[in-house]
Amino acid sequence: MTSASCEKWIKQSAHAMRVTPLGVWEAPRRLAVRRHCNVLVCGAGPAGLGAALAAADQGAEVVLVERWAMPGGMWTAGLVNPFFEDTKRGYIVRELINRLEAADSWRIWCGNYCFDPEIMKLTLEQMLRERNVHVLYYSQAVDAIVEKGRVCGAVVESKAGREAILADVVIDATGDGDIAARAGCEFAYGSPVDGFVQPMTLMFEIRDIHGFRQRDSRGLYDRLAAALAERGSDFELPFPRYNAAPYVITLPCDTAGAVQATHVYRVNPLDPAELTAGTMTTREQAHQLMSLLKTLPEFADSRITNTAASMGLRESRRVTGLYRIGVEDLAEGRRFDDAVCCVHFGVDIHHGPGQDKSGHGTKMRPYEIPYRCLVPRDVRGMLLAGRCISGDHFAHASYRVTGSMMATGQAAGFAAARCAAQGIDPAEFDGTQLHAELAARNCGFLAR
Ligand SMILES: Cc1cc2nc3c(=O)[nH]c(=O)nc-3n(C[C@H](O)[C@H](O)[C@H](O)COP(=O)(O)OP(=O)(O)OC[C@H]3O[C@@H](n4cnc5c(N)ncnc54)[C@H](O)[C@@H]3O)c2cc1C
């Protein structure tokens, strides 16, 4: 299309479209700027929240854009519990846990801690409001605004239409690396063995559980398998017998639980048709599993109260950064001068029938994630936080848990605010200085 024909289009209508055999051509359009800010955070999961809260604490004006009507990402819309990696993950994780504890919504479960997802939503919103973070729910970040290789904002779509939000620094905390991908960043996807990302799980909540305590998944697997054999149904348990599922995670009120059991394999999280089919399949699995659970005395009175608002996505795009944390770093337990977070959680890959099993439980030692994994290689003006940071499939299966993801967010938010104040690019920011600042803010690192 020539610039003259563009001009003609603009004059005719701001929203002109032309349908051709090659696809639909959209006319250029002027976007209203909803807001200018110092730091724009896309996605309000554990990572985006860590980023928004930390940036606000550093004096930045922060906008947090989220497509759902709640903060928390997988913690809330995904009904994921328990909270892994809860100690020495930074002052924001600490503050959150203190508040959940004070609200009687933080309880030990199976050697970890579980929380009440409703109180989690309320607590996170209180923390955001106290810091004057401008939160926009019902708003999906759909594109990056890139000028001369620098990301200077994002296009956001909502009922108000298509609008621009401009920022000194943009943080992609969408889990899927949506904005980095739109900005043209290279990313990796899936396992190097079969090319698939980890399977998905639709979590569900049940009530009226009596006297159930879980130690590992195998005991419950065997009881469900026996119940299934007795019933003679053609329903198959959607996971193999290893320590990944099923789990009934009893929540702080004891008689309610979050169930981690449904699984769909080889589904692409970036394709809405595949996601939709996967969601329907797992919802059906949830109800089949419930009817099986009801044959066990502890669940005889139980019923499903809620399937999660969002499919549980373990893995998606992994954006290429200035450093890529890999399985070799885990094997060595590597330390970095610019470390932003230390990870202890093992390599947890949920393999399905006929899938490669070699990665699960890969030998690792506690290791650190460097700031450079948060800095995308291919654009300026942007930072990554959470699931989409730069790492390989195996390392991702270890660092992806929520406490560590919030810690990457805290680091990205802190760095973004400082970059905005100093007028520098995230790639120029001194990671060793950041490391020292984080160490002073309840982030535990490995001994030097
Ligand atoms: C089934 C399952 C069980 C798990 N179990 C545990 C566990 O027991 N303990 C644990 O600690 N971790 C667990 N995890 C891992 C953990 O939940 C995730 O890795 C973690 O939540 C990642 O945090 P995040 O902020 O990067 O992404 P997410 O939690 O996925 O949050 C991303 C947020 O961004 C929003 N978003 C996405 N795209 C856009 C867009 N374009 N515009 C605006 N908003 C957008 C989403 O709506 C969401 O709120 C589990 C994960 C799954 C799927």
The ligand as a Gaussian input file, in Angstrom:
#p B3LYP/6-31G(d) Opt

LIG

0 1
 C       -2.054000     -25.769000      37.062000
 C       -0.897000     -25.027000      37.645000
 C       -0.502000     -25.340000      38.928000
 C        0.545000     -24.624000      39.483000
 N        0.884000     -24.898000      40.788000
 C        1.688000     -24.050000      41.444000
 C        1.825000     -24.150000      42.849000
 O        1.268000     -25.038000      43.472000
 N        2.590000     -23.218000      43.467000
 C        3.211000     -22.215000      42.801000
 O        3.853000     -21.377000      43.446000
 N        3.141000     -22.115000      41.449000
 C        2.367000     -22.997000      40.775000
 N        2.205000     -22.880000      39.410000
 C        3.027000     -21.914000      38.640000
 C        2.527000     -20.491000      38.726000
 O        1.150000     -20.428000      38.962000
 C        2.846000     -19.635000      37.505000
 O        4.043000     -20.000000      36.903000
 C        2.904000     -18.162000      37.957000
 O        1.598000     -17.770000      38.313000
 C        3.472000     -17.261000      36.868000
 O        3.298000     -15.921000      37.239000
 P        3.163000     -14.772000      36.125000
 O        2.792000     -13.537000      36.850000
 O        4.358000     -14.804000      35.279000
 O        1.970000     -15.280000      35.189000
 P        0.424000     -15.509000      35.439000
 O        0.158000     -15.961000      36.838000
 O       -0.019000     -16.405000      34.339000
 O       -0.220000     -14.055000      35.270000
 C       -0.261000     -13.394000      34.031000
 C       -1.319000     -12.300000      34.123000
 O       -1.277000     -11.508000      32.952000
 C       -2.597000     -11.340000      32.433000
 N       -2.457000     -11.163000      30.985000
 C       -2.012000     -12.067000      30.086000
 N       -1.944000     -11.525000      28.862000
 C       -2.379000     -10.250000      28.985000
 C       -2.505000      -9.183000      28.060000
 N       -2.160000      -9.325000      26.792000
 N       -2.981000      -7.994000      28.522000
 C       -3.340000      -7.843000      29.829000
 N       -3.231000      -8.843000      30.746000
 C       -2.725000     -10.022000      30.342000
 C       -3.306000     -12.619000      32.826000
 O       -4.710000     -12.448000      32.800000
 C       -2.739000     -12.856000      34.229000
 O       -3.444000     -12.152000      35.208000
 C        1.203000     -23.604000      38.778000
 C        0.791000     -23.311000      37.479000
 C       -0.242000     -24.004000      36.912000
 C       -0.703000     -23.649000      35.548000

